[in-house]
Amino acid sequence: MMLDKIYIDRLKSVNTDETDEVLPAAFLDVHEPELTFRGDVVVKGKAYLAGDHLTLQLDAEVVVEMPCSVCNEPTQVPVKLKNCCLTVALKDIRGAVYDPNELVREVILAELPPRAECAGNCPRREELKPFLKEEEEVFFPFTDLEEK
């Protein structure tokens, strides 16, 4: 299942094409052992013409499971796109039919966090404190200078 294609000629008469799709996680086409998607990808939005550009305004939600950066246990992180605005020049659309799937997929994947922690603050972080670098007191000689 994929997002519906956008017909440019239809947009000229209808003005707006709205979408409300629930897509399987396979839509994102990610095959990584430590990165999996839980549940469906929910995409809502609209497409319209703005001058010589096709404009897409989208909201999207998906839950990603990835290892916690502290304890390495799997943790689930919601990924939400709110009011994402994408534009495509009409001259770049062949045949007056646009398939938004690849662009939407790329935008969702770009929003994935580079790392995650269990519940936003891993409870095992305290176990790592003995191994972390301690803050040293540093002397900054010019901090007390006053400007005249």
WOJONOR-V179182 format. One record per backbone hydrogen bond with DSSP energy under -1.0 kcal/mol. NH is the residue of the N-H (numbers start at 1). CO is the residue of the C=O. If there is no record, write none. Layout:
nh=(NH NH)
co=(CO CO)
This chain:
nh=(6 8 11 12 14 15 16 17 19 21 23 27 28 29 35 36 38 41 42 43 44 45 46 47 48 50 53 54 55 56 57 58 59 60 61 62 64 65 66 68 69 72 75 77 79 81 84 86 88 90 92 93 97 98 104 105 106 107 108 109 110 112 120 121 125 128 131 132 143)
co=(98 96 7 8 10 11 14 47 45 43 41 24 25 26 32 65 63 23 61 21 59 19 57 17 55 53 50 88 48 86 46 84 44 81 42 79 77 36 75 73 116 68 66 64 62 60 58 56 54 52 89 90 94 6 100 101 102 103 104 105 106 109 117 118 122 125 128 129 140)
